[in-house]
């Protein structure tokens, strides 16, 4: 009984420490201090004070991180600490899929670091190899950026090979291939979609793309 009481007391103390640290994230934004990442605890430190409740700690930190991002959108702070926070959260809870997805989008679009955003998703892929959404999001980031359709196609193709993947992964792979100049590959993917789908709408959609792409390929070969 005494040992149980000690464990509860330690857990309460640890969570009090955690909340105190997480509140510092808000104060950093509000006071607009030039804070260095070194002032925030590492993943190892958070894991140690979590006393085995890593997922709960990750959820608390995620809530604070969303508030921190909200402060950025309101002009109260920068996103200097965001990448570190995202790393800590996903270290504590490697299966936190939404944290990978949203963090990657924020890093790629708000901070302007596309490759760093994709690295967050790659970390998620390593920890969750059966989740097709993570490579799909990586392909989508490259697709939106428009600077590397080859990489976009590669990630969409990867997503399409994972069991349970939606056919949108193949559709986007076909679109990225066409935008990247590989019209033949795009046509082949649309043909596979048409052959494998029982949906009349999808069949018509695929045939429409095939017709336009074959016409475009024919014109390209003439020139």
N, C-alpha and C positions, 0 to 999 in steps of 0.2 A: 504493500500500500504506500509506504514511504517512498519507494523507488518510483512508483507511478506519479506521485505528487511532484517529485523532483523533475521528472520528464515533462510534465505539463508546465511546470514553472519555466523550464528551459525553453520550451516551445513558445510560450507567451513572450518571454524575453527576446527570443530570436525574431519573432514577428514584429515586435515593437521596434527592434533595430532596423528591420527591413523597411517598415513603413517610414521610419525616420530618414533612411537613405533615399527612398523613392520620392519623398517630399522634396528632397534637395534638388531633384530634377526640375520640379516646378520653380523652385526659388532661383535656380540658375537662369531659367528663362525670364522670370519676372524682373530680376535685377540686372539682366543683360550683362552678366559677368563674362569675362573671357576664361571660361573653365576648360581645363584640360581633361581628357578622358581618364587620365591616371587617378583623378580624384573620385571616380566612381569605382565601386568594388568590381572585381573580376568575376567570371562565371564560377570559378572555384570557391571564391569567398561566399557568394550567394548560396552555392550548394552546401557549404559547410554550415551556414546559419539556418538553412531550411530544415535541418533535422529530418530529412527524408521526404519532406512535403514539397518537392521541387515543382510539381505541376501547379500547386496553389501559389507558390512564390512567382512562377512564371506568369500566371494570370494577373496577379497584383501588379507586377512590373509592366505587363502589357497595357493594363488600364492607365497607369501613369504615363506610359509612352504615348498612348493615344491623346492624353491631355497635353503632353509636351508638343505633339504635332499640331494640336489645336491652337496652342500658343503661337506656333510659327505662322499658321494661317491668319492669325489675328495681328501679326506683326510684333509680338512680344519677345520673341527669341529666334535664334537661328536653329539649324538642325545639326549643329556640330556634334552632338552626342548621340544622334539617332542610330548610326550604324553600330556603335558599341552596344547600345541598348538592345537592338535587334539580335545581335550575336548572343548576348547573355540570355535573352528570353528563349531563343531556339536551342541554346546549349542545355538549359534547364528542362525544356520540353521539346525534344527533337521531333515529336509528332504533331506539333502545333502548326498545321498546314496554313491556316489563314494568316498567321504571323509571318511566315515566309512570303506569301503572296503579296500582302499589303506592304510589307517592308521593302520588298523588291521594287514595287511600283513607286513608292516614295523616294527611294534612293535613286532610281533611274530617271524619274520625271521631275521631282521637286529639287533634288540635289544635282541632277544632271550627270550622274555617273552610271551610264548604262551597263558597263561591264561589271561594276560592283553590285548593281541590282541583280544581274544574272548570276553572279557568284553566290548571292543569298539563296537563289532558287536551286543552284547546283548543290549547295549544302543540303537543302531540303530533299533533293533527288537522291542523294547518297543515303540519307536517313530514312527515306520513304520511297524505295524503288518501285513500288507497285502503284504509286499515285500518278496518274497521267496528267493531272492538272498542272503540276509543277513544270515539267518540260513544255507543256502547252503555253504557260505564262511566259516562259523564257522566249519561246518563239514569237509570242505576241509582242513582247517588248522590242525585239529586233524588228518586227514587222512595222510597229508604230514609228520607230526611229527612222526606218527607211534607209539605213546606211549599210546593212548587210543582210540581204534577202537570202543568201546562201545559208547563213547561220540560222535564220528564221526557219527556212525550210527544213534544216537538219533537226531542229528541236521539235517542230510540228510532226515530222516523220517519226521521231522517237516516241512522242506522245501517242501516236496512232498505233504503235506496236504493243502498247501496254494493255493487258486484258481489261475490258470494261470501258475503254476509251470511246468517247462520243465520235461520230463520224465527222464532226466539225474539225477535228485535228487533221484529217486527210484533206478536207476542203481547204483549210488554211494552208496546208503544205502545197497543194496544187496552185493556189493563188500566189504564194511566195515564190514558187518555182517559175511561174509565168513572169512575175515582176522582176525576178533575177535573170531573166533571159533564157531559161531552160524550158522552152515551150513544149518540146517533145515529152519531157518528164511530166509536165502539167497535164497534158492530154492523156497520158497513160494513167495518171492518178484519177482523173475524172472518169475514165473508162471503167476502172476498177470499182469506183463508187456506183456507177450506173449498173454494173453487172451484179453487185452484191446487195443492192438496196431493193426492198419490196415496196418502197414508197413511191407512188407515181409522181409526186412533186419533185422528189430528189432525182428521179430518172429524167424528168423534163429539164430540171436545172442543169444536170450534168451534160445532157445532150446539147443544151444551148451553149454551154461553155466550150464543149468539144468543137462545135461548129464554128464558133468565133475564133478559137485558137488555131484550128486547122486552116482557116482562111488567112489568119495572120501569118502562120508559118509558110503558107504557099507564097504569099506576097514577099516575105523575107527571103525565100530561096530564089525568087525571080530576080531580086535586086542583088 
